Amino acid sequence: MLELGWIAALCALFAWWFSTGAILAVVRLADRHGPRACAAATLLALPLLGVGVWGYVTTLPMQGHMAVYGAFLSALAIWGWIELAFLTGQVTGPMARPCPPGVTEGERFIRAWGTIAYHEMLLAGMLLAMALYGWGAENLFGLWTFAVLFFARISAKLNLFYGVPKINVEFIPQALAHLPSHFRTGRINRLFPLSVSALTAATACWLERIIATDSTASLVGFSLLAAITALALLEHWLMVIPWQDAKLWRWMLPERHNQNNKTYGPEDVHGL
């Protein structure tokens, strides 16, 4: 039965790679044609959100490993549309200008929050709605998937704000060109060890559930969660190790007119 767990983990890895690449490709194409194309791309992708919500609701009372896959993919669809809306500049925040030098740490935090406020509130609202609607259902793997993505993303953004040695801004579109001014590069901040410890513990927790379960559906579900949490852990470590994950998608993306493919190192400090 463990081979089903390996298959599920590989499916999660492929879904992460493919969905990320697809979103980046759409954003890159829309970015080349201006703000109207970005808005059109977000609107045309609304069926993805609809399918995700429908799939999440439909799979809640269902049992079996195929229902678990459906819940997992539905959560990714919901997450993917919200990320697309963010990267196209349609759901971001009220602050759309770079952070000026010399501001205090408190003002820098407020400005950084202002750049992503609507996006974060939408993610939090969606997570809350999914929890309130689905709590107590048979199949909650869609909810757990979205929750892992949500808290891992919050952790990553906080680490970018407080400071990490390596920040890749190659895929940041023109609509979000002001974001790097709110990042900080340098030594590892105090939050980073807590973040990787929490993600490591979460991965270990899912692995323990895999070993303990005797249900095929649970085995597949916890394998999907373990894989997606381990990927989030890897993405955190890529903030400090000298390897560019951008290579995984760079080859499949169209060129853009204004290149912004710099990776900021310790000599580049933003938002101070």
Phi, psi and omega per residue, in radians:
M1 nan -0.388 -3.114
L2 -1.137 -0.416 3.118
E3 -1.107 -0.479 3.066
L4 -1.144 -0.581 3.097
G5 -1.167 -0.725 3.099
W6 -1.135 -0.703 3.101
I7 -1.095 -0.745 3.121
A8 -1.101 -0.722 3.130
A9 -1.103 -0.725 3.104
L10 -1.156 -0.652 3.082
C11 -1.103 -0.706 3.102
A12 -1.119 -0.723 3.117
L13 -1.084 -0.785 3.134
F14 -1.152 -0.757 -3.138
A15 -1.065 -0.712 3.099
W16 -1.092 -0.836 -3.113
W17 -1.151 -0.835 -3.051
F18 -1.196 -0.806 -3.112
S19 -1.119 -0.681 3.086
T20 -1.097 -0.811 3.129
G21 -1.101 -0.713 -3.137
A22 -1.118 -0.757 3.131
I23 -1.127 -0.779 3.140
L24 -1.098 -0.654 3.130
A25 -1.151 -0.782 3.120
V26 -1.094 -0.768 3.141
V27 -1.112 -0.746 3.139
R28 -1.083 -0.770 3.124
L29 -1.121 -0.763 3.130
A30 -1.166 -0.634 -3.118
D31 -1.115 -0.535 -3.127
R32 -1.239 -0.358 -3.059
H33 -1.938 0.112 2.993
G34 1.702 3.124 -3.057
P35 -1.040 -0.638 -3.135
R36 -1.126 -0.684 3.112
A37 -1.157 -0.626 3.108
C38 -1.134 -0.745 3.102
A39 -1.143 -0.704 3.133
A40 -1.128 -0.711 3.135
A41 -1.078 -0.704 3.132
T42 -1.149 -0.743 3.141
L43 -1.185 -0.739 -3.126
L44 -1.158 -0.402 3.131
A45 -1.541 0.016 -3.135
L46 -0.982 -0.620 3.071
P47 -0.993 -0.501 3.076
L48 -1.075 -0.746 3.086
L49 -1.123 -0.755 3.137
G50 -1.077 -0.764 3.110
V51 -1.113 -0.684 3.123
G52 -1.108 -0.798 3.120
V53 -1.129 -0.776 3.115
W54 -1.058 -0.773 -3.135
G55 -1.126 -0.694 3.126
Y56 -1.100 -0.833 -3.116
V57 -1.141 -0.716 -3.079
T58 -1.168 -0.656 -3.066
T59 -1.474 -0.154 -3.103
L60 -0.968 -0.835 -3.121
P61 -1.518 0.011 -3.024
M62 -1.553 2.607 3.077
Q63 -2.045 2.915 -3.133
G64 1.798 2.721 -3.020
H65 -1.241 -0.460 3.094
M66 -1.201 -0.600 3.060
A67 -1.157 -0.604 3.096
V68 -1.138 -0.780 3.065
Y69 -1.026 -0.746 3.137
G70 -1.079 -0.737 3.117
A71 -1.124 -0.737 3.139
F72 -1.084 -0.843 -3.140
L73 -1.175 -0.573 3.097
S74 -1.141 -0.744 3.096
A75 -1.099 -0.691 3.098
L76 -1.130 -0.641 3.130
A77 -1.140 -0.771 3.103
I78 -1.084 -0.834 3.134
W79 -1.069 -0.735 -3.090
G80 -1.094 -0.728 3.136
W81 -1.157 -0.706 3.135
I82 -1.125 -0.684 3.093
E83 -1.170 -0.662 3.080
L84 -1.093 -0.751 3.121
A85 -1.101 -0.563 3.102
F86 -1.272 -0.858 -3.054
L87 -1.196 -0.448 3.063
T88 -1.472 -0.021 3.089
G89 1.443 0.208 -3.095
Q90 -1.513 -0.555 3.115
V91 -2.269 1.613 -3.089
T92 -2.230 -1.605 -3.128
G93 -3.017 3.013 -3.081
P94 -1.272 -0.317 -3.108
M95 -1.654 2.056 -3.103
A96 -2.220 0.418 3.119
R97 -2.139 2.677 3.136
P98 -1.078 2.690 3.100
C99 -1.340 2.178 -3.137
P100 -1.255 2.677 3.116
P101 -1.241 2.662 3.027
G102 1.519 0.063 -3.139
V103 -1.343 2.767 3.114
T104 -1.254 2.867 -3.133
E105 -1.088 -0.678 3.122
G106 -1.143 -0.745 3.117
E107 -1.177 -0.647 3.108
R108 -1.078 -0.684 3.116
F109 -1.150 -0.762 -3.136
I110 -1.099 -0.742 3.114
R111 -1.131 -0.725 3.129
A112 -1.124 -0.727 3.082
W113 -1.078 -0.666 -3.135
G114 -1.117 -0.431 3.141
T115 -1.313 -0.378 -3.038
I116 -2.260 0.181 -2.956
A117 -1.018 -0.862 -3.091
Y118 -1.135 -0.652 3.117
H119 -1.116 -0.792 -3.125
E120 -1.168 -0.671 3.120
M121 -1.171 -0.630 3.094
L122 -1.144 -0.769 3.105
L123 -1.077 -0.800 -3.135
A124 -1.128 -0.718 3.114
G125 -1.115 -0.700 3.122
M126 -1.155 -0.747 3.112
L127 -1.070 -0.759 3.126
L128 -1.105 -0.767 3.138
A129 -1.102 -0.729 3.125
M130 -1.119 -0.676 -3.131
A131 -1.214 -0.781 -3.112
L132 -1.152 -0.681 -3.107
Y133 -1.324 -0.645 -2.991
G134 -1.757 -0.134 -3.017
W135 -1.050 2.277 -3.132
G136 1.639 -0.082 3.140
A137 -1.312 2.906 -3.113
E138 -1.184 -0.685 -3.005
N139 -2.060 1.730 -3.122
L140 -1.880 0.288 -3.095
F141 -1.197 -0.468 3.036
G142 -1.146 -0.736 3.106
L143 -1.113 -0.792 -3.132
W144 -1.128 -0.638 3.104
T145 -1.083 -0.842 -3.139
F146 -1.118 -0.666 3.141
A147 -1.136 -0.731 3.098
V148 -1.068 -0.814 3.126
L149 -1.069 -0.704 -3.093
F150 -1.129 -0.922 -3.065
F151 -1.248 -0.569 3.063
A152 -1.149 -0.671 3.119
R153 -1.183 -0.721 3.084
I154 -1.047 -0.768 3.124
S155 -1.073 -0.774 -3.125
A156 -1.100 -0.749 -3.116
K157 -1.171 -0.673 3.096
L158 -1.130 -0.677 3.115
N159 -1.168 -0.652 3.066
L160 -1.114 -0.616 -3.140
F161 -1.255 -0.809 -3.071
Y162 -1.358 -0.437 3.032
G163 2.172 2.224 3.043
V164 -2.429 2.791 -3.078
P165 -1.168 -0.519 -3.015
K166 -2.376 2.215 3.109
I167 -2.284 2.096 3.123
N168 -1.687 2.110 -3.130
V169 -1.988 0.357 -3.064
E170 -1.056 -0.625 -3.027
F171 -1.692 0.118 3.124
I172 -1.260 2.141 -3.115
P173 -1.349 3.015 -3.111
Q174 -1.075 -0.602 -3.117
A175 -1.114 -0.378 -3.116
L176 -2.052 0.453 -3.080
A177 -1.113 -0.304 3.137
H178 -1.432 -0.206 -3.054
L179 -1.067 -0.787 -3.084
P180 -1.017 -0.393 3.125
S181 -1.191 -0.259 3.130
H182 -1.723 -0.062 3.095
F183 -1.481 2.845 3.060
R184 -2.379 2.278 3.096
T185 -1.959 2.625 -3.112
G186 2.702 -2.489 3.138
R187 -1.242 2.811 3.089
I188 -1.116 2.274 -3.137
N189 -1.394 2.976 -3.065
R190 -1.222 -0.395 3.140
L191 -1.293 -0.506 -3.016
F192 -0.999 -0.847 3.114
P193 -1.031 -0.625 3.108
L194 -1.175 -0.691 -3.130
S195 -1.107 -0.872 -3.099
V196 -1.215 -0.534 3.091
S197 -1.176 -0.735 3.139
A198 -1.145 -0.747 3.130
L199 -1.186 -0.631 3.075
T200 -1.130 -0.756 3.117
A201 -1.116 -0.705 3.125
A202 -1.123 -0.742 3.097
T203 -1.071 -0.763 3.111
A204 -1.092 -0.639 3.115
C205 -1.102 -0.792 3.113
W206 -1.120 -0.686 3.131
L207 -1.112 -0.669 3.106
E208 -1.119 -0.676 3.100
R209 -1.141 -0.641 3.105
I210 -1.057 -0.774 -3.113
I211 -1.184 -0.630 -3.029
A212 -1.444 -0.416 -3.012
T213 -1.377 2.644 3.027
D214 -2.082 0.250 3.141
S215 -1.840 2.330 3.116
T216 -1.096 -0.750 -3.132
A217 -1.086 -0.784 3.131
S218 -1.144 -0.664 3.108
L219 -1.051 -0.815 3.127
V220 -1.138 -0.780 -3.102
G221 -1.091 -0.826 -3.129
F222 -1.243 -0.467 3.054
S223 -1.197 -0.715 3.071
L224 -1.077 -0.763 -3.137
L225 -1.169 -0.717 3.122
A226 -1.081 -0.724 -3.125
A227 -1.166 -0.793 -3.089
I228 -1.216 -0.574 3.089
T229 -1.248 -0.693 3.085
A230 -1.108 -0.634 3.083
L231 -1.152 -0.681 3.076
A232 -1.117 -0.676 3.074
L233 -1.098 -0.755 3.113
L234 -1.073 -0.734 3.134
E235 -1.092 -0.561 3.054
H236 -1.184 -0.785 -3.126
W237 -1.136 -0.478 3.117
L238 -1.209 -0.156 3.031
M239 -1.363 -0.210 -3.070
V240 -2.202 -0.309 -3.121
I241 -1.745 2.604 -3.053
P242 -1.424 1.174 3.050
W243 -2.506 2.283 -3.074
Q244 -1.630 1.957 3.074
D245 -1.238 -0.216 3.116
A246 -1.035 -0.419 3.128
K247 -1.065 -0.416 -3.118
L248 -1.170 -0.472 -3.064
W249 -2.131 -0.283 -3.038
R250 -0.979 -0.688 -3.064
W251 -1.168 -0.408 -3.055
M252 -1.719 0.007 -3.079
L253 -1.764 2.521 3.067
P254 -1.233 2.683 3.093
E255 -1.192 2.670 3.033
R256 -2.097 2.800 -3.001
H257 -1.220 -0.753 -3.122
N258 -1.843 1.802 -3.105
Q259 -1.254 2.407 3.101
N260 -2.440 1.006 -2.963
N261 -1.857 0.500 -3.131
K262 -1.414 2.442 2.996
T263 -1.824 2.039 -3.048
Y264 -1.327 2.345 3.105
G265 -1.950 -2.990 -3.066
P266 -1.061 -0.347 -3.103
E267 -1.406 -0.192 -3.108
D268 -1.908 1.938 -3.109
V269 -2.012 2.272 -3.055
H270 -2.076 2.581 3.029
G271 1.336 0.246 3.130
L272 -1.652 nan nan
